[in-house]
Amino acid sequence: MEFVQSLLPTIQHLGVWGYWVVFLFSFFESLAFIGFLIPGATAVVVFGFLSSQGYLHLGDLIWFAAFGAVLGDGISYYLGTKGTRFFKHENRLLKISHLETAQEFFKKHGNKSIFLGRFVGPLRAIVPFVAGLSKMNIKIFLFWNILSGFVWAIVHLLLGYFFGGALGAIEAWTGRLSIFLGGLTLLLFVIWFLTKKGHLFLNFVKSVSRSIGGAIARNPDVHKLFITYPRFFRFIRERVGRDNFSGLPLTVFGIASLYVFLLFVGLTQDVLSADPIVAADIRLANLFYVFRDTELIKFFLFVTVLGKIQIVLFFALISSVIFWLWKKRIYIATLWLTLSGTLLFVFMGKLLVHRARPSGLIPYYHESSLSFPSGHSAMAMALYGFFVYFLWRQLGKWKYKTTVLFIGSALIVLIGLSRMYLGVHFLSDVLGGYLIGLMWLIIGITLTEWYVHQEKKVATYASSKKIKFISAFFIGIGLVFYIIYAAHYKPPLNTYEQSTTIETGISPVDIFSGNLSKSSEGLLGNPQEPFNFIIIAKNPEELMSIFADAGWYVADEPDITSLARTVKAAILKQPYENAPVTPSFWNATVHDFAFEKPTELNTVRQRHHIRIWQTHIQTLDGKFIYIGTASFDNGLKWFVTHNISPRIDTEREFLFTDLNKTGLLLHVEKIQFVDPVLGKNSAGEQFFTDGKAYLLYLK
């Protein structure tokens, strides 16, 4: 790295030749064997850093780096196709058998090796050569070569672009990238392993467990305990025995069911005692409301219908018919028991807790029933969980079992998420519904397994084509019914109107003498930056007018479009004066307005901004009271939120100066609003303030 730093002043003045230098580094690092000597990845990261300083264009660098990497791998592949002449039977190192093994490997795993090998230093210069030796299909090679070349170039250039401010850490970050890719590879391997070899692993674990258990049982000291306490160990042996269902299977099911029930009891107690989860419920509901999008509303309405009792009962009826046709009639009884128990517990939970639904503007449509627990979530867990269990038991191959498990789990999660996104349930409602559905699902599975074990040998049933056709016909009817029902589902929309404001004759500062917080809040209600502005204005239009005159912009609402535009502006260093501001809370609600002003750099990475809440409290002369907290964003954090400058008082004075220049302030006071504070916000960013705030009356 010292060598790179010594070359930095020269590289900065290369101008257009810098692009060709990147091309050469990428090209030679990808050449067979030569690439071991070329630090191409580090050089590309350095040029990404230079792009962040304005010396080179990032988009052009990506093309040059990617083309060099692709061309280098292409030549290595070509050289590999000509290298078979070096392999001979009598050669101890380059044997024909080695070549045949490599050819078989690339026939099975060549595409993954080309892609992943690009990111692993020791393999980058040799994998394409071996691909050529193995006569890998040229079309497949070119596809993965081009794809990996562009991904490699983008990743390394962006690594330098975003983290290049600390040039001495580039090598460390390159190492972390390798660790990340290694971890990603490991995760993919685990998923593949569970899908392909999971049953073999479970058999291995069972074998080892039996061996360990046998060794413990043969221990002399343990044998003495068996003789001393025969009844206790007989009871334990019966509970973990595998010969009868009343042994280990019933023990596992019983413990699982009891554990889920206790979780539900604990969650219910938290809701009744207004535990911190309730504070998170309200703020999370407000946050979902802020991110509500028209297209996502349509999607989640389509999803949430899957948990409605009409759809659940119709699917259960169709399933019962199919179970009857296939002579799986035990599943009919246990399915309806699972659904009935779930419905009963949901009804009892609603009566016990008697929790009201989210109110105000949060619900997208009106629901008349009580909130805790969520019936949709409970029925989703019970019904679709039962379907997953049934298919898991019927399917033979492990990969089919895991696929059904993942699809079923995703569907259940989406149904619960739809209830929160549409604003008709809190998070704890959904979790409570899941726990009730899971408890009764375990009970249903337990009874089914008990029956199967009692039968000892279950007769197989060879279905005819006619039965299969009838089953498919009923499944089709279910899907058509669901699509038609969802397409015509028009729930009564929420017609809530903003509550009437309260007139008060007290000072704007005195409104905080009650339970109102003097600072913004995190998701759990923890205090963050104290307010440093109290603004008295006739209406929101007047508030926006003074900020516009001061040269400040109204921040866009955070949605998919604005967030995507923010990411693009951050990467390409384009201006976006109306970039959305990370949501913050006060009195459990998200801020009503946000204003920002770019710095001389004019990027979303760095900006002045203020979040403002409308208190809905009016003075006697009919003016509204607004409160706000101003701070300065001096960089991105995790590419999700911003770092703030800890000196929030400096930002307070900067904003006041801008507002004062407009000539629209009628009266100004600077008051000691809170005691001096040294704290942290929800992102862990530290701040400090003298606790003073400006009280501004607009003309």
N, C-alpha and C positions, 0 to 999 in steps of 0.2 A: 504494500500500500504506500510505503514511503516513495517507491519508484514512481507510482502513478501520480502522487502529489507533486513530485519534482517535475513531471511532464505537463502538469495542469496548465501552467501559464502558456506553454507552447500550443497545447491543444485548443485553448480558447481562441487563438488567433488563426486557426486553420481555415476558417470560413467555410466555403462550399466543399473544400477538400475533406472536411470532417466527416461528411456522409460517406465518402469513399473509404476513409479509415475504418469506420464502423463496418462497412461491407467486408473489408479485408480481414478484420479480426474475426468476424462471424464465419467467413469462408474458410480460413485456415484452421480455426478451431474444430470445424466439422470434417476436415480431411482425415482419412484413415492414418493413424499412428502419429502424424504431424501434430494433430490437435492436442496431444498430451503435453506439448511444450508451449502452447499458445494460451494466455489468460483471456480468452475472448469474452467470457461471461462477465468478468470484472470490468473489462473495458467498456462493454455495452452499458453496464450500470453507471459508469462514470459519465458516459455521453448522455444518459438519461438525466443525470444531475445537471450537466451543462445546458440541456434543453430547459430545465426549470429556471435557469438563470437568464434565459433569453438568447443564448448564443446560437442554438440550432432549433429547427422546427421538429416537434415531436412526431407528427404524422410522417414526415419524410424519413426520419430516422427509422421508424418501424419498417417501412418498405425496404430500405437499404439493408438493415440488419437481418430481416426475414429472408430476403433474396440471397444474401450471402450464405446463410445457414442452409437454405434449401439446395443451393447449387453445390455447396461443399458435400452435403450428404449424397447428392445425386452422383457426383464424381466418385465418392467412396463406394457407392453401390456398383457403379460401372467397373471399378477396379476389382471389386469382389467377384464379379462374374468372370473375370479373367484369371482369377487366382486359384482355380481348381487344379491347375497343372502342378502346383507345389505339393499337393496331397498324394502320397504314395503309401502302399501297404507296408513297405519296409521302413518308412520314416517314423521314428519313435514319437516325434512331437506332432507332426501334421499327418495323422493317419486318415485313411479313407473312412474308417468307422466314425472318426470325429466329425467329418464332413456330413456323413449320413445322419448322425445324431442332431447336428445343427439344422439340417434341412427339415427333419421331423419337428424340431422345436418351432421353427418359423412357420411351418405349416399350421401349427396350432395356435401359437402366441405371437406371431410376427408383428401384427398391427399394434398390440399393446407395447411390445418391446421398442418399436420405432418411436412411439410417442413418449414413453416414459424415459427411454434411454437418452433423449435429448436433454433432460434436466439433471442427469447424473453425470458428473464430470468424468469419471473413469470410463464410462460406457459411451459417452457422446461421440468419440472419435472412432469407435470400433463397431458399434451395432450396425450401421449401414453397410459396412464392408462385409460383415458376416451375413447380412441379408442378401447381398449379391452372391456370396459363396453358396448360400442355401437355395439359390434360384427362386427367391420370393417373387410372387406375381408383381410385375412392374406397376400395374394400375393400383393395386392395393398399397404398394410402397409409396408411390407418388402422392396418393391421397393423404396418408399419415405423415409423410415427409413435409408436405406443404402445410398441413394443419399444425403440426408440432412446431414447425419453423416460425410461423406467425405468432403462435401462443408464446413460444420461448422469447421472441423478440419483444412482444408487448409486455410480458411479465417483467423481464429484466430492465427494460427502459422505464417502465412505470415505477419499478423499485428505486431506481436512481432519481426519477422525477419527484417522487413524493418524500423519499427519505434521504435525498442527496444533501440536505442541509447539514448533515453530520457526516462529512466525507470519510472520517476515520472509522465509521461504523459500517461502511459498505461491505467489507468482507464478512463481518458478523451477520449482516442481513442476508447476504448471499448464502451463508451457512444455514440461517434460519429458514430460508426458502427451501433449501434441500430437506431440512427437517420437516417442514410443512408438507412438502410433496411426498416425503417418506411416510409421514403419518396418514396422508390421504390414501397412499397406496396400501398401507396397512389396513385402513378402514375398508377399502374395496376388497382386499383379500379376505377380511373377516366375513363380509357379506357373502362373497363367493363361497367361502368355506362353510358357512352355515347352510347355504343353499345346496351345495354339492355334497359336502362331507359331514354335515351336522350329525346325521344319524350314526355315522361311524365314531365320531367323537363322543357322543353320548354312550355308546356301547363301551368305549374305552374307559370312560369315567365310571360306569357301572362295574366293570371288571376290576379296576383299581380299588373302588370302594369295597367290593366283596373281599378282596385280598387283605385290605387294611382291617376290615371287620373281623375276618378270620384270625388275623395275627393278634388282635386285641383279645379275642375270646380265648385264645390258647395261652395267654399270659397267666402265670401261676397266681399272681396277686388278684387279678380280675376273677380268676376261677374261684378263689376264696370268697370274694364278695358275692358271687352267684350262689354259693352254698349258704352263706350267712343270711342273705335277704332273698329267698327264692320267690316269694309272692311279688315283690316289687319288680324283679327282673322278668318274671313271667308276664306281668302286665306290660312292661316295656316291649318284650319280645312279641306279644300279641299286637301291640300298636304299630310296630314297624315290620310285621310279617308281610310277606308278599303272596302267601298262599291264598289268603282270603281278602275280599274287598274291605272287610271290617278292620283290616290291619293298616298297612302303610297308606294305601289310597285314601281311605276314609279319614285317617289322621291328617294327611296333607290338605284334603278338601275342607275338613273341619277347621283347621288352624287358619287357612286362607279366608274362609267365610267369616270367622270371628274377627280376624284382623281388619277386614274391610268394614265390618259393622262398627268396630271401635273407631276407625277413622271417620266414619260418617257421624258417629256420636260426638267426636271431638270437634268436627267441623260445625255441626249444629250448635254446639255450646259456644264456639267462637262467634257465630252469627248472632246468637241470642245475647251474648255479653259484649257486643260491639267491639270485638277484638280488632287489631290493626288490619286484618284481612278485609273488614268492612270499609275502612278508609281507602284501601287499595281498590276495592270494588267500585266505589263511586268515581274515583279519579280515572280508572281504566275505562269505565263506561263513557266518561266525558272525552277521553282520548280517542276511543273508537268513533265517537260522533264527529270529532274534528276530521278524521281520515275517511269519512264516509264518501263513497263515490257512486255515481248513478249506475255504472255498469256492474260494479261489485254488488250493489244492492240487488240487481236482477239475478246475479249468480247465486247469492246467498239465499234469496227467496226460493230459488229452485232447489237448493240443497236442504233448507230447513223443512220443506214439505215432507222429506223422507222421515222426519221424526213425528209428524202429526199422527194422531190416533187413528184417523181414517185410513191412512196409507199403511200404518203398522198392522192394523187388523186385517186389511185386505191382503197384504203380503203373508200374514200368518195363516189365513184361510187357504190361500193358494199353496203354501208350503205344506199344510196339513194334507191336502189332496195328493200332492206329489209323494209325501211320506207314505200315504196309504197305498198308492199305486206300486211303490217300490218295496212294500212290506217292511217299512221302517217305522212301525206304528208306535213304538215306545217314544219316539221323538215327538209325536203329536202331543202326548200327555205332558211331557216335560217342557215342551215349548210353551204351551198354554199356561202351565204352572209358573214358569219363569215370567211371562208377561203379566199374569194376574197378580203375582206377588209384588212385582215392580209397581204396577198401578196402585195397589193398595198402600204400599209404603210411601209413594209419592203423595197420595191423597192425605195420609196421616201426617207426613212431614209438613205439608202446606198448612194444615190445621194447627199443628203444634207451634210452628215458627211464626206463622201469620205475617210474613214479610211482604211489603208492598213492592210492586214492580218499579223499575227505574222510571223517574218522572221527568217533567219538563220537556225539553226539546230532544232528550236522548232517544226515546223509543221512535222507531220509524213508523210503526203501526201500533194500534191499540190492542192490548191483551187484558181481559177482564179478570182472569184468575190470579191467584197469589203467586209469588215469585220463587220461593225456596221449597223444595228443590226443583230443578228444571225437568219437566216431564218429557220434553223432546230428547234431552240428553240421556235420561234414564232409559227410555224406550229404545233409543239408538243402541245403547250398550247391550240391552237385553236381547233385542231382535237380531241385530246384525252380528253381535257377538255369538249368538247361538248358531247363526248360519256359518260363521267361521269355524266354530267347533265341529259342526256336522261335516263340513267339507274337509276339514283337517283329518277327521276320522275315516272318511271314505277314500280320500286320495291316496295313491300309493307312493308316488315319488316325493322326495323331500323338497325339491325345488318348487313343486306345485303347492305343497303345504305352506311354505314360507311366503310364496307369492300371495296366496289367499289371506294370510295373516296380515301382511303389509297393506293390502288393499282394504281389508275390513277395518283395520285400525285407522287408516287415513280417512275413511268415510265417517267413522264415529267421531273423530276429532273435528272434521269439517262441520258436522251437524252441531256440535257444541259451540264451535267458533261462530257459526251463523247466528246463534241466539245472542251472542255478545255483540257481534257486528251490527245486527239490526236493533240493538238497544233494548230488547225485551227481557233480558236476564243479566244478572251480575256473574262475575267469574265464580264466586262461591256457589251460586245456584247450579251452574253447570257441573262443577266438581261434585256437589252433593248428588246430582242426578246420576253422574257416572258411577259413584260409589254404590248407590241403591241398585242400579242395573247390574253392576258387577257382582254384588252380593247374591242376588237372585239368579244370576247366570251361573255362578258357582254351585248354588243349590240344585239348579236344573241339571247341570253336568254331573253332579254327584249322584243324583237319582238315576240318570241314564246309565252311568258306568256301573252302578250297583246292580241294575237289572241285567246288563250285559254279562257281568261276572256271575250272577246267579244262574244264567242260562248255560254257563260254561262254554258251550259250543254253539255259536250263532249260525243258523243255516244261511248259506249264501243264496242269493236270488238272482238268477240269470234273466235279465229283462229282455223282452222282445223289442223289435223295432217299433212296434205299435205303442208300447209303453213309453219308449223314449220320445216318440213323436208327440204323444199326448202331453208328456211332461214339458217338452219344449213349447207346446201350444199354450199351456197355462202360464209358463214364465213370460211368454210374449204378451199374454193378456195383462199380466201384472205390470209390465213395463209400459204398455200403452195406457193403462189406467193412470199410472203415475205421471206420465208425460202430459196427458190431457188435464189431469187435476192440477198439476203445477202450472201449466200454461194459463189456466183460468182462475188461479188462486189470487184473489184480490182482497187482502185483509183491509179492515178500516184504518185509514191512515191517521196518524197522530195530528190532531187539530189544535194542539196546545198553543196558546198565545202567551207572550211574555207577561209576567205578572206586573201589576200596576206598581209604579214606583212609590216610595214612601216619602212624604214631605216631612222635613225636620227643621227645627230652628236652631239646632246646636251647631257648634263649629265643626267643619269637616274633619278636624283631627280627633274630636271627641267621639266620632262614630266608632273608633277602635277601642273605646273603653270597655266594651262588652266582650263577646267571644270572637270577634273578627281578628284574624291574624294580621300582624304588621309586616309580614314578609311573604314572599312567594313560597310555594311548597313543592316537595317531591311527590312521587307516586304514593308513598305511604303516609303523606301528611307531614313529613319532617321539614322543618323550616330551612329555607335557603336564603337568598339575598334579600335583605330588608328593602322596603320601598323607599325610593329617594325622590319621587315626584308625586304630588297630589294636585290634580288639575281640575279646576271648576270651569265647565263649558256648558253652553246652551244645549248642544246636541252633538252627535258624532261628526256631523259635517263640519262644524266649527273646529273640532279637534283636528280633523284631517287637514283642514285649510291651513292652520298655523304650521303644521309639520311640512306641508307642501311648500309654503313660503320660506321655511327655514332650509329647504333643500333636502328634505328627507323623503324617502319613498315608502309607500305602503307595501308590506310584505305579502306575498301571495299565500293563499291557503295551502297547507301541506297535503298534496295528493300525488298520485302516480306521475302525472305530467310534470308538476313543478319539481318533484324530487329527481326525476330523470334529467330535467333541464339543469338542476343544481349539480348533479354528478358530471354531466357533460361540461358545464362551465368550469368546474374545479379541475377536470383533467386537461382541458384545452386552454385554460386561463382566459376564458371569455368573460366579459362583464355580464352580470345578472343583478341589476339593482333591486329587483323585487323578490329575491330568493326567499323561500320560506324560512321561518324561525322555529327552532326546536320548541315543541309545546311545553309550557310550564303551568303550574296550578296555583290557584288561590281560592280558598273557601270551596275546595273540591272541583272547581271549574277551570277550564283552560282559558288562557288570556283571550280577550275579545279583539284586540288590535295589536299589530306589531309594526314598528317603523324602523327603517335602517338607512344608513348613509355610507356609501363606499369611501374607502380611503383613496390615496393617490394611485395605489396599485390597481384599484377597481376590479377586484376578484371576490368570489364568494368566500375565499379563505380568510379574508380580513375585512371587518366592517364594524361600524358603530350601530348599535341597535337598542331598542327599548320595547318591552312588553307592557301592555296596558290592559287593565280590567275596568269594566264599567260596573260600579257598585250598585246601580239601580236605586240609589238614595239621592234625593233632591233637596236642595236648599229651599227656603221659603219663597225665593224669587224664581223658582222653577228650573234652576240649573242643575246639571248632573255632576256627580263627584266621580272622578276617574283616578285610579292609582296605578303607578308604574314603577318598574325597576329597570334602570339602564346599565348596560355593561358593554365591554369592547371585546369582540372576537378577534383573536390574534393568530388563529390557525385551526386546522382541522384535527379532530381526534377520532381515531378508529375509522375515519372516513364516514362517520355517521353524525357526529355532533361537533361542536367547536370547543376549542380551548378559550377560556375567558381571561382577560387581564385581571390580576388580583386587585388592582387599584380601581375599584368601581367608583370611588369619589372623583377621580380624574374624568371619567366618562360623564358623571353627573354634571360637572362644571362645563364640559364641552357641549353637552346638549343644551344646558341653560343659556350659554352664550349664543348659540344658534337661534333659540326661541326668542331671546330678548332682542335680537337684531331685527326681528320682524316688525316690531312696534305694535304687536297685537296683545300685549300683556297689560291688563288693567291694574293689577296689584300683585306684588311679589313679597313673599316672606320666606326666610330660611330658618327652619325650626329644628330643635333637637328631637327627632322623631323616636329614635330608640337609643339604647346605650351603644357605645362602640362595640363592634362585632368582628371577630376573627373566625371564619367558618369555611364550609365547603358546600358546593352545590351537588346535585344528584349525580353529576358526572365525575365527582371527586376533585373538581377544580377549586383551589383555595382562593378566598377573597378576604379583604379587610375593608372596613369603613368606619368613619367617625360617627355614624348613626344619624347624620343630619339629612333633611329632605327639603325640597323646594315646594312651597304652597303657591300655586299660580292661578290667578283669576284672569280668564280671557275676557277681552272686550266684547 
